Amino acid sequence: MEGGPPSLDGYDTILLTSPIWNVRTPLIMTPFTEALDFRRKTVHPITTYAMSGLGTTERDYAASCPGATIAEGLAVRGEEVKEADSEVQAWLRRSGLPAR
Ligand SMILES: Cc1cc2nc3c(=O)[nH]c(=O)nc-3n(C[C@H](O)[C@H](O)[C@H](O)COP(=O)(O)O)c2cc1C
């Protein structure tokens, strides 16, 4: 990461978003999350997928984000992203995050 990893200071809630690869977060996410300090942060996993939904994402982030609370995730089928607005808005409201 050029200039070092970003700081999470000033953020309470982090949305970690990726596609699903081999039923898990892409491996590139692990050194990224391991370089950050997630203590006292809430992490929501978000994935696009073909078949596997969130896969093992919640467990992957529980392992690579020590100290984080892993909160409800959202999985959106990649082919349906453009039609997923109401699903996303409902998830944002359910999760107590800003929605339209
Ligand atoms: C290397 C690779 C592995 C993948 N593994 C999975 C998988 O295990 N489960 C799944 O549902 N989708 C898998 N996918 C599909 C991606 O999650 C999907 O392409 C991505 O979410 C974007 O959706 P879209 O291609 O429909 O735009 C894989 C894609 C690639 C390139």
The ligand as an SDF file (V2000), in Angstrom:
LIG
                    3D

 31 33  0  0  0  0  0  0  0  0999 V2000
  -11.2080  -16.6030   -9.0970 C   0  0  0  0  0  0  0  0  0  0  0  0
  -12.6980  -16.5020   -8.8490 C   0  0  0  0  0  0  0  0  0  0  0  0
  -13.2850  -17.3240   -7.9000 C   0  0  0  0  0  0  0  0  0  0  0  0
  -14.6610  -17.2180   -7.6310 C   0  0  0  0  0  0  0  0  0  0  0  0
  -15.2270  -18.0200   -6.6780 N   0  0  0  0  0  0  0  0  0  0  0  0
  -16.5490  -17.8880   -6.4060 C   0  0  0  0  0  0  0  0  0  0  0  0
  -17.1550  -18.6940   -5.3820 C   0  0  0  0  0  0  0  0  0  0  0  0
  -16.5330  -19.5230   -4.7290 O   0  0  0  0  0  0  0  0  0  0  0  0
  -18.4830  -18.5180   -5.1410 N   0  0  0  0  0  0  0  0  0  0  0  0
  -19.2410  -17.6170   -5.8360 C   0  0  0  0  0  0  0  0  0  0  0  0
  -20.4170  -17.4930   -5.5610 O   0  0  0  0  0  0  0  0  0  0  0  0
  -18.6910  -16.8300   -6.8010 N   0  0  0  0  0  0  0  0  0  0  0  0
  -17.3680  -16.9530   -7.1070 C   0  0  0  0  0  0  0  0  0  0  0  0
  -16.8060  -16.1620   -8.0690 N   0  0  0  0  0  0  0  0  0  0  0  0
  -17.6620  -15.1900   -8.7740 C   0  0  0  0  0  0  0  0  0  0  0  0
  -17.4580  -13.7840   -8.2280 C   0  0  0  0  0  0  0  0  0  0  0  0
  -17.8290  -13.7180   -6.8580 O   0  0  0  0  0  0  0  0  0  0  0  0
  -18.2860  -12.7960   -9.0660 C   0  0  0  0  0  0  0  0  0  0  0  0
  -17.7010  -12.7710  -10.3420 O   0  0  0  0  0  0  0  0  0  0  0  0
  -18.2790  -11.4300   -8.4710 C   0  0  0  0  0  0  0  0  0  0  0  0
  -19.0230  -11.4390   -7.2790 O   0  0  0  0  0  0  0  0  0  0  0  0
  -18.8310  -10.3590   -9.3970 C   0  0  0  0  0  0  0  0  0  0  0  0
  -20.0530  -10.7610   -9.9310 O   0  0  0  0  0  0  0  0  0  0  0  0
  -20.3030  -10.6570  -11.5200 P   0  0  0  0  0  0  0  0  0  0  0  0
  -19.1640  -11.4150  -12.1730 O   0  0  0  0  0  0  0  0  0  0  0  0
  -21.6490  -11.3380  -11.7380 O   0  0  0  0  0  0  0  0  0  0  0  0
  -20.2990   -9.1980  -11.8290 O   0  0  0  0  0  0  0  0  0  0  0  0
  -15.4570  -16.2850   -8.3610 C   0  0  0  0  0  0  0  0  0  0  0  0
  -14.8380  -15.4550   -9.3160 C   0  0  0  0  0  0  0  0  0  0  0  0
  -13.4940  -15.5770   -9.5850 C   0  0  0  0  0  0  0  0  0  0  0  0
  -12.8590  -14.6770  -10.6320 C   0  0  0  0  0  0  0  0  0  0  0  0
  1  2  1  0
  2  3  1  0
  2 30  2  0
  3  4  2  0
  4  5  1  0
  4 28  1  0
  5  6  2  0
  6  7  1  0
  6 13  1  0
  7  8  2  0
  7  9  1  0
  9 10  1  0
 10 11  2  0
 10 12  1  0
 12 13  2  0
 13 14  1  0
 14 15  1  0
 14 28  1  0
 15 16  1  0
 16 17  1  0
 16 18  1  0
 18 19  1  0
 18 20  1  0
 20 21  1  0
 20 22  1  0
 22 23  1  0
 23 24  1  0
 24 25  2  0
 24 26  1  0
 24 27  1  0
 28 29  2  0
 29 30  1  0
 30 31  1  0
M  END
$$$$
